[in-house]
Amino acid sequence: MIAAPANDNEKKHAPALFRKALKATEQRTKTVVADSQFSSRKLREQFSTHGVKVVIPYPANQNKENKTLLRVDKYFRTHGPARERQIYNQRGAIERVNSRLKEQLCLERHRARGLERITVHALLCIIAMLLNALTALRLNRPEKARSITMLTR
């Protein structure tokens, strides 16, 4: 996780976040999935040099002539190779986790001020969600933990 001011573009933090993910997974990261905002040659090259498969749709203004690339239309329908579409469509599980963090764990309307305090608050929220998922797994209720464990893969 990287905490940054709200007016920072997320894309500029992607390389550092990727390095952290590689370190945390001991270089076992196999696939990076992101929305088209993160589509750039520089990011794709960085990921592929580490042997990581990149599943990021190309926006309509990039590589217009190549019709075989993964793309998302204005109705959020995916087009392109079947395997990439299947992987990209799993992003919904991660988006649900983000939604829960914002709505149920007060990351949307927090009372903490300052980047350091927000970072601590966000990490505590993530720990709470992971403990909830662990409890669900130990109680043999994997359906309650499924979307949270997707976040940690």
C-alpha positions as CSV (number, residue, x, y, z in Angstrom):
1,M,0.0,0.0,0.0
2,I,1.1,3.5,-0.7
3,A,-0.7,6.5,0.8
4,A,-0.5,9.7,-1.2
5,P,-2.3,13.1,-1.3
6,A,-5.7,12.9,-3.0
7,N,-4.6,15.2,-5.8
8,D,-1.8,12.9,-6.9
9,N,-2.4,10.8,-10.0
10,E,-2.3,7.1,-9.0
11,K,-0.3,6.2,-12.1
12,K,2.8,7.9,-10.8
13,H,2.9,5.6,-7.8
14,A,2.5,2.4,-9.8
15,P,6.2,1.7,-10.3
16,A,6.9,2.0,-6.5
17,L,3.9,-0.1,-5.7
18,F,5.0,-2.7,-8.1
19,R,8.4,-2.9,-6.6
20,K,6.9,-3.3,-3.2
21,A,4.6,-6.1,-4.5
22,L,7.6,-7.9,-6.0
23,K,9.5,-7.6,-2.7
24,A,6.5,-8.7,-0.6
25,T,5.8,-11.7,-2.8
26,E,9.5,-12.6,-3.1
27,Q,9.4,-12.1,-6.9
28,R,6.4,-14.5,-7.3
29,T,4.1,-11.9,-8.8
30,K,2.8,-13.4,-12.0
31,T,0.1,-11.0,-13.2
32,V,-0.7,-7.3,-12.9
33,V,-4.3,-6.2,-13.6
34,A,-5.2,-2.6,-13.7
35,D,-7.6,-0.3,-15.5
36,S,-6.8,1.6,-18.7
37,Q,-5.6,4.7,-16.7
38,F,-2.4,2.7,-16.1
39,S,-1.8,1.9,-19.7
40,S,1.6,3.1,-20.7
41,R,4.6,1.7,-22.5
42,K,6.9,2.5,-19.6
43,L,4.8,0.5,-17.1
44,R,4.2,-2.4,-19.4
45,E,8.0,-2.7,-20.0
46,Q,8.8,-2.5,-16.3
47,F,6.4,-5.3,-15.6
48,S,7.4,-7.5,-18.5
49,T,11.1,-7.2,-17.6
50,H,10.3,-9.1,-14.4
51,G,8.4,-11.8,-16.3
52,V,5.0,-10.4,-15.1
53,K,2.0,-10.7,-17.4
54,V,0.3,-7.4,-17.9
55,V,-3.5,-7.3,-18.2
56,I,-4.3,-3.6,-18.7
57,P,-6.7,-2.6,-21.4
58,Y,-5.6,-0.1,-24.0
59,P,-7.6,3.1,-24.2
60,A,-9.2,4.0,-27.6
61,N,-6.5,6.5,-28.4
62,Q,-3.6,4.0,-28.1
63,N,-2.7,1.5,-30.9
64,K,-5.9,2.1,-32.8
65,E,-4.9,-0.1,-35.7
66,N,-4.4,-3.2,-33.6
67,K,-7.8,-4.8,-33.1
68,T,-6.5,-7.8,-31.1
69,L,-5.6,-5.9,-27.9
70,L,-7.6,-5.9,-24.7
71,R,-10.0,-2.9,-24.7
72,V,-13.0,-1.8,-22.6
73,D,-15.8,0.1,-24.4
74,K,-17.9,3.0,-23.0
75,Y,-20.4,0.4,-21.7
76,F,-17.6,-1.3,-19.7
77,R,-17.7,-4.4,-22.0
78,T,-14.3,-6.0,-22.6
79,H,-13.0,-6.9,-26.1
80,G,-9.9,-8.8,-27.0
81,P,-8.2,-12.1,-26.2
82,A,-10.5,-14.4,-24.2
83,R,-7.9,-15.2,-21.5
84,E,-7.1,-11.5,-20.9
85,R,-10.8,-10.7,-20.7
86,Q,-11.4,-13.4,-18.2
87,I,-8.5,-12.2,-16.0
88,Y,-9.6,-8.5,-16.3
89,N,-13.2,-9.3,-15.4
90,Q,-11.9,-10.5,-12.0
91,R,-11.1,-6.9,-11.1
92,G,-14.7,-6.7,-9.7
93,A,-13.7,-8.6,-6.6
94,I,-10.9,-6.1,-5.9
95,E,-13.2,-3.2,-6.5
96,R,-15.7,-4.7,-4.0
97,V,-12.8,-4.8,-1.4
98,N,-12.0,-1.1,-2.2
99,S,-15.7,-0.2,-1.8
100,R,-15.9,-2.0,1.6
101,L,-12.8,-0.2,2.8
102,K,-14.3,3.2,1.8
103,E,-17.9,2.6,3.0
104,Q,-17.8,0.2,5.9
105,L,-14.4,1.0,7.4
106,C,-14.5,4.8,7.1
107,L,-11.9,5.4,4.5
108,E,-14.3,7.6,2.5
109,R,-15.2,10.0,5.4
110,H,-12.4,9.6,7.9
111,R,-11.5,12.0,10.7
112,A,-7.8,11.5,10.6
113,R,-5.7,14.4,9.2
114,G,-2.2,14.1,7.7
115,L,-0.7,11.5,5.4
116,E,1.0,9.6,8.3
117,R,-2.3,9.3,10.2
118,I,-4.3,8.3,7.1
119,T,-1.6,5.6,6.4
120,V,-2.0,4.1,9.8
121,H,-5.8,4.3,9.6
122,A,-5.8,2.6,6.2
123,L,-3.4,-0.1,7.3
124,L,-5.6,-0.9,10.4
125,C,-8.6,-1.1,8.1
126,I,-6.9,-3.6,5.8
127,I,-5.7,-5.6,8.8
128,A,-9.3,-5.7,10.1
129,M,-10.6,-7.0,6.7
130,L,-7.9,-9.7,6.5
131,L,-8.6,-10.8,10.1
132,N,-12.3,-11.0,9.2
133,A,-11.4,-13.2,6.1
134,L,-9.1,-15.4,8.2
135,T,-11.9,-15.9,10.8
136,A,-14.4,-16.8,8.0
137,L,-11.9,-19.4,6.6
138,R,-11.3,-20.9,10.0
139,L,-15.1,-21.1,10.6
140,N,-15.3,-23.0,7.3
141,R,-17.3,-20.2,5.6
142,P,-15.0,-19.5,2.6
143,E,-17.8,-17.5,0.7
144,K,-17.4,-14.8,3.3
145,A,-13.7,-14.5,2.8
146,R,-13.5,-15.0,-1.0
147,S,-13.2,-11.4,-2.2
148,I,-10.8,-10.4,0.5
149,T,-8.4,-13.3,-0.2
150,M,-8.5,-12.2,-3.9
151,L,-6.8,-9.0,-2.8
152,T,-3.9,-10.8,-1.3
153,R,-3.1,-13.1,-4.2
